[in-house]
Amino acid sequence: GSGYQFVHAADMMHCAEKHVRMMKTGESGLTVFRLLTKKGTWVWVQANARLVYKGGQPDFIIARQRALSNEEGEEHLRQR
């Protein structure tokens, strides 16, 4: 399965755009989106991912994520 199945539908295109950016530039930039928890609730997450290359080819991704408050997430959504 895809990790996108855990991303809120309203944030899907935003995440996809950042994914494409990472594939083109090597870094996603700051991405804020809602992620489905094991309990079935949504949590706002701030993430930044970058590609690590080996032999000139993408080898793996390093992603840093942190949970945001609902207020922080909603503010990012308004600024989008």
Beta strands, then each sheet from edge to edge (+ up, - down):
strand 1: 31-36
strand 2: 42-54
strand 3: 57-68
sheet 1: 1+ 2- 3+
end
